[in-house]
Amino acid sequence: MRKRLSKLTALFVCAAMLLCLAPAVFADEQPKAPKNVIIFIADGTGFNAYLAADYYTYGEPGHQIYEQDDWIHLAMTTYSLGSQTTDDDGISYYVGDRMWDDFKCFRRNCTDSASSATAMASGVKTYDAAIGVDQSGKPVTNMAEEFEKLGRSSGVVTTVSISHATPAGFSVHCANRNSYSEIFDHQFYDSALDVAIGAGHPDYDRAGKPLDTPNYEYYGKDTWEKIAAGELTGGDADGDGKADDWTLAVKEEDFTSITHDNAPDRLLGVLPIKSTAQANRPDSNGSETYTDWQDDLPFQTPFIDGIATLAQTTTAALNVLDKNENGFYLMVEGGATDTMNHNNCGGRFIEEFIDFAAAIEAACAWVEEYSSWDETLMIISDDHETGYVTGKRSEYTLVVNNGKGNMPGMVYNSGSHTNQVVPFFAKGCGAEIFLDYVYGRDNVLADFYGEAFGITGDYINNVAMAQALRELLGIEQVSDQYPYPEDVDAFWNELYPPLVGDSNMKVNEQTELDDGYVYFNVVRNNAPVTDKDGNPVVMYKVPWEYGVTLGSAVTALHEMAYKDGAEGVKIEALNGINCMSKLWGVSYPYGAYGYLEGAITVPETQLYSGDIIDIAVYTTSYGAGFLTPHSTSAYTGETVTMQASQTYLDFEEFAYLTKGYAAEIWAGTDAGDLKDTGVKGNDYGFFEISFDEPGDYIVVARDAAGTFNAAIGTVHVTQAEKDAVMRSNQTVTVDGEAVEFDVYNINGNNYFKLRDIAMKLNGTDSAFAVGYDNATRTITCTTGEAYEPNGSELVIGEDLSDTAVRSNQPLYVDGELSTIKAYNLGGNNYFQLRELGAALGFGVDYDADTRTVLISSAK
């Protein structure tokens, strides 16, 4: 297939090409406009991670093809506009050297892949989760679409699903990145893409083995069933007003058979694997748990055969796109580098980056054989950094070089994104234009990476990627956005107030803050902790000097004697109960964890004179993963589900990676007299326990080594009221049709199974999807999405009235935790119908004359 040009467009393109071929007259004249543009995105990979890959691959930096002197070497900011409101626009401005004042700055208000991809592809900043739309939700034209207008081809290639955030942001428009099936439909039917390649095949699992039941998470059932049936007609790719067919490639040989002289007109590639090409493959023990891979060495687990590499899919894409003699625009993403950094799997990250670097080399070889650097521009960068990779915990240092082929010393300080600048490399036609888009310099960055990557600390904004291309091609800019405060210092001081003490601030009437100390306030379960003499531990202070850290301050706290007679801090608590410290008076918590007794394991977070640290015996949890629930109420005889798991803390978000170690569960009403319940946790650290007598119970998990590792906290158990539970024989109709549901009447209200309701409302305006996360034991409902039946719906079983217990299983509706009343009967959850209707948007009524429950799909 060849792109068709209108006469006007053809004249414009020819004129532009003639201008590019004209001899130089002025040294500072406009750089040439490229015929082809190839962009590589190493998702979630910052400078330190690039360096770690260099150390493993070559034993030193400087050997990668993009690190050579004939490339432009810069850095790039990634910040977004925050949420869809305008209140937090530009909250993460990158302010050069000032970013290094506080280790926490890089963890604050970070972009996501969707908003960053949109900025890079269109030149417009937007809100997090936005795909190709501005802050108001209006579509913004991306460069793939601009190239299509010029009669050129376009494509996206990734190691994750095609509908994932980065390839989506470079190709289509959608209000929310999580609408995967909608995004893919836009890519398949509406876009003019000539190439779309990624993972996430519905018919395969993470090991590349066929599934009994397809998983339509990324591509949507209706569209995929048509593709599987050979119905591959998509949108208009060549501009002739007619729909064009895709050629489907799945197996490795499908891609390697596509040569420069034997390429289809349009290529849809879906690798036969779930979610990622190789990154999420089970390990040699069959584990699919990220925490089991965190200490794995690169390539420790053999790759799955038959999965095309990124180099192979990139080469196939280039061979297809080059059929258009007018040129092309291609984005290639190493998507699973981000996945592995999110989950702190350094060895698998290096595997993914090596695959990414090999794809760059393959593309460079292709350029030199079938094109040239005089007509092709190549860019290598990233949407954001992930994992806060350093060489030392809680301190910005370079990763440690342990020699070629050895795992470098790389420490993760986060499980999420950061707002560090990321590498930016460019070579070929027009590359020098990016030097005109530099708008800041970070001298500290240059000190760290200048020698390794040849950078001066100069950085561009991620919107410059598209804005510079528009300038080169003579295309009108869609935005002049360079959001930045006029008074940087004033902005910075307001956003990040200096972390120093306030002499007017009082913790209580007797204690004032003085400079030269850091202060510890000790509480437990929101109540003051007493010292060995029974006196409240209100405030202790540790002399401050330059370089004092939280770890050293807590150590000093144990060793010091105080005027009130207390010798250090002697907490009457179980050895190993986790403690939390956070900074008071500012909005960004340190969130350091450690033990008040036993070994000090708090991170080496830098403290400042006057900092107030709240050392609390911590029994609460933010989000799933560490200790869940932190404190719960239960009724006698009710089963309570809990989790004991910990690997490390992401200090900003309090997010934990899940690793179950609850081998034994101990409980009692006296901390000094706990008894083994005999309950064992599962692989995720979940366990279920019930209490026969009312009271306040302390629950503790002990690992296989016999160490108490997690205090769950207090479970408040009250005497269960006798619930009136009976099977309901009322008639139930849905939109006037009588339906036989498995219904129970509990205390006068009807309770239905969630999946039964979802099944009957499927295809209506009130349709909702139901999901279940086994790792967190969480039920989710998403309104407006189709329900995928699993065969368990509308089954009428035996009467289970006698088994009814109140359910405390979390239910989230559109991301919000719901308070809908629920009971568990025989292992199934039943939810109160009227509360379900109110939360999910369907109607519920009752006809007293006919004793009929009326369910309506009408909004």
PyMOL commands that set and color helices and strands:
alter all, ss='L'
color gray80, all
select helices_A, chain A and resi 7-21+47-58+65-67+96-101+103-107+113-122+143-149+165-169+180-190+221-228+252-256+290-293+310-321+336-342+346-370+431-437+443-453+464-473+488-495+550-559+754-761+801-803+833-840
alter helices_A, ss='H'
color red, helices_A
select strands_A, chain A and resi 36-42+72-77+153-161+195-199+247-249+267-270+328-334+376-381+385-386+389-390+411-412+417-418+422-428+440-441+458-461+506-508+511-512+517-524+527-528+540-543+578-581+592-595+612-617+627-628+632-635+640-644+649-650+655-656+664-668+675-676+686-689+695-702+708-718+725-727+731-734+737-738+744-746+749-753+768-773+778-783+805-806+811-813+816-817+822-825+828-832+843-847+852-856
alter strands_A, ss='S'
color yellow, strands_A
deselect
rebuild
show_as cartoon
